[in-house]
Amino acid sequence: MAKYYKRYLSLFLSLIILLNFHPAIAANFNDDLREIRAEINRDNLQDAIKKIKKIKISNENEQEKIDLLFGDIYLKINQIDKAEEFYQKTFFTSNEEIEAKTFIGLAEVRLVQGKLSGAIKYAEQSIQINSNKIRPKIILAIAKTRIGESEESIKILNELYDNRKDAEVALAISDYYSSFDDSNQAINILEEFIKRDPNNIKVLDQLASLHLFDGNKDQAIKYKLKVYKYYEFNRNKKKQKQVKAWILSVDPTYFDKPVKVKKEDQKEQEEYQEEEITNYDDNKVTPNYEKFDFAANSWGSGFIVGKGKYVITNYHVIHSAQKVSVRNGQGHIRNAKVVNFSKKFDLALLELDRNYHHKFSLKTKTFKEPKPGEDVITIGFPGIGETAWQPTITQGIVSKVFTDDDAYPGTFMTTIAINSGNSGGPIFNLEGNLVGIAYAALNKLEWIKAGLSEDVSLPTDMGYAIQTPLINKVFKYKKNNNYSKKRYNKAELYEKKLPSVVIVAVSTK
């Protein structure tokens, strides 16, 4: 009842204000708003805040729009609690457009938090208010992908793209195919888009990562250089420095060579900048996860242990590493070094330069032996390069547990399809106890040779994992029986384990 009362009161006050409100003032406010959103989109957040402070607010409706802007800014810098605080301020608005954007913001917040049920709920509420908005549909698709509902996800994305060739949709579809190791499809969708919009920075950035993963360094640098020139043109020195570091990690001598900025390139950037300012209203600021300061040659997954100080992963993920960094599911990066490993059992222990919060650490008391037939999930970063910015759930069962008497002891077979990037990721039962580490797809398991001839047809939807007793043995963890007994659904497990799972980025140079 209070909600409806507040709505009617707000509507009445807005009407009074509107009657005494000059159209020229409204026009000026909206122009200021577009400029601020353009600054946010260019990552010029300090400039955006300065402009916000200069705005004179004339009514409640304008205040709500400013609150939305602050929510977007805090979301951009990954201060999720502050972002949510500002979105909550507009929760009871009487303006449907603001209400729809509020639900989008809250859906983004829940997505970053790993609260997928909440992300889906708010995305659907926004769609009910305004079905023309694309961002809530993208959030809905991403959330469904992460809980394993991939068919429904790609259906949503394809319908969006058929109706509107939008950059955010193209990127989401590319991410989808990346998560299934389909680099050709991931690249093709973006190459097609870039023909229509040759200066879209997010698309160029993604193409650079995808081409590097495919081993095409020249194409990767070509696209990344356009991103570099964009930030140079917009005098964003921080971003420019980050991009330069990325290029140098691929080719240390690149900037020793003379690089000319063509007039047509500068003209393209100017045109893009103008287009961005005028058409930004339908875009949405998305979380800006911390970027690695180097171009990684390979990727894997892992999980945090030892009160936030260590990460466990596969040895084959880091075996030739010169530099290793990890980023957890909440987007925070730590540099790492290898302090212990077992080549024989394909396990490695990484020590971090700064601890994660101790609550993010998986407790050894949750390390439990797998049981045949038990439902399990792996949480990891299947995908190509940095396109996988949050982990995804893949579900299956424990098919067979191998004993010391078998040809390959210390492992188990699972129906979980293990893709590139899953290696090193934790495997949990539905009570949230760690039962193993994703190791390899069956057809990639090099050391499993016993009894198999070269002409054996191996299934592609099976994988191998390392049992937790082997982890305990290698790293000298004590076995105990104090396991979790509460059963979770996929969305709950994702939320609970998100901060503990990391993507492991490796440079071999």
C-alpha positions in Angstrom: 0.0 0.0 0.0 2.8 2.3 0.9 4.4 1.7 -2.5 1.3 2.8 -4.3 0.8 5.8 -2.1 4.3 7.0 -2.8 3.8 6.5 -6.5 0.6 8.6 -6.6 2.3 11.3 -4.5 5.3 11.3 -6.7 3.1 11.6 -9.8 1.2 14.5 -8.3 4.3 16.4 -7.4 5.8 15.7 -10.8 2.7 17.1 -12.4 2.9 20.3 -10.4 6.6 20.7 -11.3 5.9 20.0 -15.0 3.3 22.8 -15.2 6.0 25.3 -14.1 8.8 23.7 -15.9 10.4 25.5 -18.9 11.1 23.2 -21.9 14.5 24.8 -22.5 15.7 23.7 -19.1 14.6 20.2 -19.8 16.5 20.2 -23.1 19.6 21.4 -21.4 19.4 18.7 -18.7 18.9 16.0 -21.3 21.9 17.3 -23.3 24.0 17.3 -20.2 22.8 13.7 -19.5 23.9 12.5 -22.9 27.3 14.1 -22.5 27.8 12.5 -19.1 26.8 9.0 -20.4 29.2 9.4 -23.3 32.0 10.2 -20.7 31.0 7.1 -18.7 31.1 5.0 -21.9 34.6 6.3 -22.7 35.7 5.4 -19.1 36.3 9.1 -18.4 34.6 8.7 -15.0 36.2 11.7 -13.3 35.0 14.0 -16.0 31.6 12.4 -15.8 31.4 13.1 -12.0 32.6 16.7 -12.5 29.8 17.3 -15.0 27.2 15.7 -12.7 28.2 18.0 -9.9 27.6 21.1 -12.1 24.0 20.0 -13.0 21.2 21.9 -11.3 18.4 19.5 -10.4 14.9 20.9 -10.8 12.6 18.0 -9.9 12.4 14.4 -8.5 12.5 12.9 -12.0 15.9 14.5 -12.7 17.3 13.4 -9.3 16.3 9.8 -10.2 18.2 10.0 -13.5 21.3 11.3 -11.6 21.0 8.4 -9.1 20.9 6.0 -12.1 24.1 7.6 -13.4 25.9 7.1 -10.1 24.7 3.5 -10.0 26.2 3.0 -13.5 29.5 4.6 -12.4 29.9 2.5 -9.3 29.0 -0.6 -11.3 31.6 0.4 -13.8 34.4 0.5 -11.2 33.1 -2.7 -9.6 31.9 -1.1 -6.3 28.8 -3.3 -6.4 27.3 -2.4 -3.0 27.4 1.3 -3.8 25.9 0.7 -7.2 23.1 -1.2 -5.6 22.5 1.6 -3.1 21.9 4.1 -5.9 19.7 1.8 -7.9 17.6 1.1 -4.8 17.0 4.9 -4.5 15.0 4.8 -7.8 13.2 1.5 -7.0 9.8 3.2 -6.2 9.9 5.7 -9.0 6.6 6.6 -10.7 8.4 6.8 -14.1 8.2 3.5 -16.0 11.3 4.2 -18.1 13.4 4.9 -15.0 11.8 1.8 -13.3 12.9 -0.3 -16.3 16.5 1.0 -16.1 16.5 0.5 -12.3 15.7 -3.2 -12.9 18.4 -3.4 -15.5 20.9 -2.0 -13.0 19.8 -4.4 -10.3 20.0 -7.3 -12.7 23.6 -6.2 -13.6 24.4 -6.1 -9.8 23.0 -9.6 -9.2 24.9 -10.9 -12.2 28.2 -9.7 -10.9 27.4 -11.0 -7.4 26.7 -14.4 -8.9 23.1 -14.3 -7.7 21.7 -15.6 -10.9 18.1 -16.1 -9.7 18.0 -12.4 -8.8 19.6 -11.4 -12.1 16.9 -13.4 -14.0 14.1 -11.9 -11.9 15.1 -8.3 -12.4 15.9 -8.8 -16.1 12.4 -10.3 -16.6 10.8 -7.4 -14.7 12.5 -4.9 -16.9 11.4 -6.7 -20.0 7.8 -6.7 -18.8 8.0 -2.9 -18.6 9.8 -2.3 -21.9 10.3 -5.2 -24.2 12.3 -3.1 -26.6 15.3 -2.9 -24.3 18.0 -5.3 -25.3 20.3 -5.2 -22.2 17.9 -7.1 -19.9 17.5 -9.8 -22.5 21.3 -10.1 -22.8 21.5 -10.4 -19.0 18.8 -13.1 -19.1 20.8 -15.0 -21.7 24.1 -14.7 -19.9 22.5 -15.9 -16.6 21.0 -18.9 -18.3 24.3 -19.8 -20.0 26.0 -19.8 -16.6 23.6 -22.2 -15.1 23.8 -24.6 -18.1 20.6 -23.6 -20.0 22.6 -22.9 -23.2 19.9 -23.7 -25.7 17.5 -21.2 -24.3 20.3 -18.7 -24.0 21.4 -18.8 -27.7 17.8 -18.7 -28.8 17.3 -15.4 -26.9 20.5 -14.0 -28.4 19.9 -15.1 -32.0 16.4 -13.6 -31.9 17.8 -10.3 -30.6 20.5 -10.2 -33.3 18.0 -11.0 -36.1 15.9 -8.1 -35.0 18.7 -5.7 -34.3 22.4 -5.9 -35.2 23.6 -4.5 -31.9 27.2 -4.6 -30.6 26.3 -5.9 -27.1 24.3 -8.7 -28.7 27.2 -9.6 -31.1 29.6 -9.7 -28.1 27.3 -11.9 -26.1 26.9 -14.3 -29.0 30.7 -14.3 -29.4 31.1 -15.1 -25.7 28.6 -17.9 -26.0 30.5 -19.6 -28.8 33.8 -18.9 -27.1 32.6 -20.9 -24.0 32.3 -23.9 -26.3 35.7 -23.5 -27.9 34.2 -22.5 -31.2 36.7 -19.7 -32.0 35.8 -19.6 -35.7 32.1 -18.8 -34.9 33.1 -16.4 -32.2 35.4 -14.4 -34.5 33.0 -14.6 -37.5 30.1 -12.9 -35.7 32.4 -10.0 -34.6 34.1 -9.7 -38.0 30.6 -9.5 -39.6 29.6 -6.8 -37.1 32.8 -4.7 -37.5 32.2 -4.3 -41.2 29.1 -2.2 -40.2 30.7 -0.4 -37.3 34.5 -0.4 -37.8 35.3 1.7 -34.7 33.4 -0.1 -32.0 36.0 -0.3 -29.2 34.5 -3.2 -27.3 34.3 -5.4 -30.4 37.8 -4.4 -31.6 39.1 -5.3 -28.1 37.4 -8.7 -28.1 38.6 -9.5 -31.7 42.2 -8.8 -30.5 41.9 -11.4 -27.7 40.2 -14.0 -29.9 42.8 -13.7 -32.7 45.6 -13.9 -30.2 44.1 -17.1 -28.8 44.1 -18.5 -32.4 47.8 -17.6 -32.7 47.2 -14.7 -35.2 49.4 -12.1 -33.5 49.4 -9.7 -36.4 45.6 -9.5 -36.5 45.5 -9.3 -32.7 47.8 -6.3 -32.7 46.0 -4.7 -35.6 42.7 -4.6 -33.7 44.4 -3.7 -30.4 46.2 -0.8 -32.0 42.8 0.7 -33.0 41.8 0.6 -29.4 45.1 2.2 -28.4 44.5 5.1 -30.9 41.0 5.6 -29.7 42.2 6.1 -26.1 45.0 8.3 -27.3 42.5 10.5 -29.3 40.3 10.7 -26.2 43.3 11.5 -23.9 42.6 8.5 -21.6 46.2 7.9 -20.5 45.3 5.2 -18.0 43.5 3.0 -20.6 46.2 3.9 -23.2 48.9 2.6 -20.9 47.0 -0.7 -20.3 46.5 -1.3 -24.0 50.2 -0.5 -24.7 51.3 -3.0 -22.1 49.1 -5.6 -23.8 50.6 -4.9 -27.2 54.2 -5.0 -25.8 53.5 -8.4 -24.1 52.7 -9.7 -27.6 55.5 -7.9 -29.5 58.1 -6.2 -27.2 59.6 -4.2 -30.1 56.3 -3.0 -31.6 56.5 0.6 -30.5 60.1 0.8 -31.6 58.8 0.8 -35.1 57.4 4.0 -36.6 53.6 4.1 -36.3 51.7 6.7 -38.3 48.2 7.8 -37.6 46.4 8.2 -40.9 44.0 11.1 -41.4 41.2 8.7 -42.3 41.8 6.8 -39.0 41.5 10.1 -37.1 38.3 11.0 -39.0 36.8 7.6 -38.2 37.5 8.1 -34.5 35.8 11.5 -34.6 32.8 10.1 -36.3 32.6 7.3 -33.8 32.9 9.7 -30.9 30.0 11.8 -32.2 27.8 8.7 -32.8 28.5 7.5 -29.3 27.3 10.8 -27.8 24.1 10.9 -29.8 23.1 7.2 -29.5 24.2 6.3 -26.1 20.8 6.3 -24.3 20.0 2.8 -25.3 23.3 1.4 -24.2 24.1 0.3 -20.6 27.3 0.6 -18.7 28.5 -3.0 -17.9 30.9 -4.1 -15.1 34.5 -3.2 -15.8 36.4 -6.3 -14.5 40.0 -5.7 -13.8 42.1 -6.3 -16.9 45.3 -8.4 -17.1 48.3 -6.2 -17.9 49.6 -8.8 -20.4 48.3 -10.8 -23.4 48.0 -14.3 -22.1 49.0 -17.3 -24.3 46.9 -19.8 -22.4 44.1 -20.0 -19.8 42.8 -22.3 -17.2 40.7 -22.4 -14.0 41.6 -22.9 -10.4 40.3 -22.3 -6.9 41.4 -20.4 -3.8 42.7 -22.2 -0.7 44.9 -21.5 2.4 43.0 -18.5 3.8 43.0 -16.7 0.5 46.8 -17.0 -0.1 47.0 -19.9 -2.6 45.3 -21.2 -5.7 45.2 -24.9 -6.9 45.1 -25.6 -10.6 46.5 -28.2 -13.1 50.2 -28.3 -13.7 49.6 -28.3 -17.5 47.9 -24.9 -17.2 51.1 -23.3 -15.9 53.9 -25.6 -16.9 55.7 -23.2 -19.3 54.6 -19.9 -17.6 56.9 -16.9 -17.3 54.1 -14.8 -15.8 50.9 -15.9 -14.1 47.9 -13.9 -12.9 44.5 -15.0 -11.6 41.2 -13.2 -11.4 38.4 -14.5 -9.2 34.7 -14.6 -10.1 34.2 -11.1 -8.6 36.7 -9.6 -11.0 39.8 -9.0 -8.7 43.3 -9.7 -10.1 46.3 -11.1 -8.2 49.7 -11.9 -9.5 50.9 -15.4 -8.7 54.0 -17.6 -8.7 54.3 -21.4 -8.7 55.5 -22.7 -5.3 54.7 -26.4 -5.6 53.7 -28.8 -8.3 53.4 -32.5 -9.3 54.0 -33.1 -13.0 53.0 -36.8 -12.5 49.6 -36.0 -11.0 49.1 -32.7 -13.0 48.6 -30.5 -9.9 50.1 -27.1 -9.1 50.0 -24.7 -6.2 50.2 -20.9 -6.8 51.1 -18.3 -4.2 49.4 -14.9 -4.6 51.1 -11.6 -4.2 48.1 -10.3 -2.2 45.6 -12.5 -0.3 42.0 -12.7 -1.2 39.5 -12.4 1.6 39.8 -15.5 3.8 36.1 -16.2 3.3 36.8 -16.9 -0.4 39.0 -19.8 0.5 37.7 -23.4 0.0 38.0 -25.3 3.3 39.8 -28.7 3.1 37.0 -30.1 5.3 34.8 -29.8 2.2 37.2 -32.1 0.2 35.2 -35.3 -0.2 35.8 -38.5 -2.2 33.6 -38.8 -5.4 30.9 -41.5 -5.5 29.8 -43.3 -8.8 26.4 -42.0 -10.0 26.6 -38.8 -7.9 25.5 -35.5 -9.5 28.3 -33.1 -9.9 29.1 -29.7 -11.4 32.2 -28.0 -12.4 32.6 -24.2 -12.2 35.3 -22.8 -14.5 36.1 -20.5 -17.3 35.5 -22.5 -20.5 36.1 -20.2 -23.4 38.7 -18.4 -25.5 40.9 -15.9 -23.8 39.6 -13.1 -21.7 36.1 -13.5 -23.1 35.3 -15.7 -20.2 35.0 -13.0 -17.5 32.8 -15.0 -15.1 32.7 -18.7 -14.5 30.1 -21.0 -16.0 28.5 -24.1 -14.5 28.6 -27.5 -16.4 26.7 -30.4 -14.9 27.1 -34.2 -15.1 27.5 -37.3 -13.0 30.5 -39.3 -11.7 30.6 -42.2 -14.2 33.5 -44.2 -12.8 35.9 -43.8 -9.9 39.3 -45.4 -10.6 41.2 -47.2 -7.7 44.8 -47.9 -7.2 44.4 -51.1 -9.0 43.2 -49.4 -12.2 45.4 -48.2 -15.1 44.9 -44.6 -14.1 44.5 -44.3 -10.3 43.5 -41.1 -8.5 41.1 -40.0 -11.2 37.4 -40.4 -12.1 35.4 -40.3 -15.3 32.5 -37.8 -15.6 29.8 -37.0 -18.1 30.8 -33.3 -17.7 32.0 -32.0 -21.0 35.4 -30.4 -20.2 36.3 -27.6 -22.6 39.3 -25.5 -23.0 39.6 -23.2 -20.0 37.9 -25.7 -17.6 41.2 -27.4 -16.7 42.0 -26.9 -13.1 38.4 -25.9 -12.1 36.8 -27.4 -9.0 34.2 -30.1 -9.3 31.6 -30.1 -6.5 28.8 -32.4 -5.6 25.4 -30.7 -5.0 26.1 -30.3 -1.3 29.0 -28.0 -2.2 31.8 -30.4 -1.2 34.9 -30.5 -3.5 35.2 -34.0 -5.1 37.8 -33.3 -7.7 39.5 -31.0 -10.3 38.6 -30.9 -13.9 41.6 -32.3 -15.9 40.9 -33.0 -19.5 38.4 -34.2 -22.1 38.7 -37.9 -22.7 40.1 -37.5 -26.2 42.8 -35.1 -24.9 44.0 -37.2 -22.0 47.5 -37.9 -23.2 48.7 -40.2 -20.4 45.7 -42.5 -20.5 46.9 -45.1 -22.9 46.5 -48.4 -21.3 44.4 -50.7 -23.3 43.5 -48.2 -26.0 44.6 -48.5 -29.5 44.9 -45.5 -31.9 41.7 -46.3 -33.8 39.5 -46.3 -30.7 36.6 -43.9 -31.1 36.5 -41.8 -27.9 33.3 -40.0 -26.8 33.4 -36.3 -26.8 31.0 -35.7 -24.0 33.2 -37.3 -21.3 35.9 -35.9 -19.2 38.5 -36.9 -16.6 39.0 -35.4 -13.2 41.5 -35.7 -10.3 40.1 -37.1 -7.1 40.4 -35.1 -3.9 42.4 -37.8 -2.0 45.1 -37.2 -4.6 45.0 -33.5 -3.9 45.3 -34.2 -0.1 48.3 -36.5 -0.8 50.2 -34.1 -3.0 49.7 -31.0 -0.8 49.6 -32.8 2.5 46.1 -31.8 3.5 44.5 -33.8 6.3 41.4 -35.8 5.6 38.3 -35.2 7.7 34.7 -36.1 7.6 33.1 -32.7 8.4 31.3 -32.3 5.1 28.5 -30.0 4.1 25.2 -31.9 3.9 22.9 -29.1 2.7 21.8 -29.7 -0.9 21.9 -26.7 -3.4 20.5 -26.0 -6.8 22.8 -24.9 -9.6 22.1 -21.2 -9.1 22.7 -21.4 -5.3 26.0 -23.3 -5.8 27.1 -20.7 -8.4 26.4 -17.9 -6.0 28.1 -19.6 -3.1 31.3 -20.6 -4.9 31.7 -17.7 -7.3 34.3 -15.7 -5.2 36.4 -18.9 -4.8 36.9 -19.8 -8.4 39.6 -18.1 -10.5 40.6 -17.8 -14.1 44.4 -18.5 -14.4 46.0 -16.4 -17.2 49.5 -17.4 -18.3 52.2 -15.7 -20.4 55.0 -17.9 -21.7 57.2 -15.0 -22.7 
